[in-house]
Amino acid sequence: MIACLCMFLLPLQIIKKLPQQPEKEEISESETVLACEPIFISVEGLAEPLPLEDYVLGVVQAEMPSTFHLEAFKAQAIAARTFAIKTTNFGAETIKPTTAHQAFISPSERTPAPTIAQAITETASKILSYKDDLITAMFFSTSNGMTESAEGYSGSEIPYLVTTESLGDTVSPKFNQSKTFTLQEWNKAFGFTWTDDHFKALTLTPNESQRIEDVTTVDHKWTGREIREILGLPSTDFEIDATNPNLITVSTKGFGHGVGMSQYGANAMAQEGKKAEEILQHYYPKTEIKNFQSIQQACLKP
């Protein structure tokens, strides 16, 4: 009996003396990224680059009226941050301080509303992604009641830039506008002389978002975007009244290219009680809000 007991205890002694294997550490999702170097944004015309969040503050103040709702500012901050990081490749390239990229107010000229600063703080590092890539976060001032799709704008389909309703834009001072041309001004803009036959044959073809896709007349054809540029129109949703061919009036709805988030639409949603996340999901469907570190390759653990 004693011998059997000793034989039983011996393995236990051997097991005790074996070095204990360290327990496998559990790594949370938040620990899958390392602390990255801060991102600085180089703005064309500024001598020194700015910290990312300081840059975003200048964009939000430039892009939205100071009277807008906090949640609209937060949605704009996330979109602007996404656009900046994607455009500059995480700060490696320069960005323009104009609507060619994003409007921007330099630190020496800005006086942001407290809610704008709050929006930047509360959304710090947040961006929009689609399948773990930064999205092309296009935005604009005022819709015509619907946003334009990327396909309608450029012919290239993007899953999160599709036509969607934007019903609050009617309060925008830019929703309805008109521009009048004398026949001389009209001919100069187009580079040829219009006759009665040209005006009688004039046809405007709208697309899904009710913006003009094509304009045709005798021996000529343009896209809506080309006509917007030729005539300096605020939108591609337009009507042409040439009942008096010596004084042509072009009426427009909306302001901007119409793709992505409508700023006045976002503010209307915020005033209805919608949060920034809901606003962004409405205007950029199928996207996710993440911290930019989670998709920045330089920050990922090997």
ABEGO torsion letter per residue (X at the ends): XAAAAAAAAAAAAAAAABBBBBBBBBBBAAAABBBBBBBBBBBBGBABBBBAAAAAAAAAAAABBAABBAAAAAAAAAAAAAAAAAAAGGGABBBBABAABBBBBBAAABBBBAAAAAAAAAABGBBBBBGGBBBBBBBBABBAGBBBBAAAAAGBBBAABBBBBBAAAAABAAABBBBBBBAAAAAAAAGBBBBAAAAAABBBBBBAAGBBABBBBBGBBBBAAAAAAAAGBABABBBBBAABAABBBBBBBEBEAGBEBBAAAAAAAAAAGBBAAAAAAAABBGBBBBBAAAABAAABBX
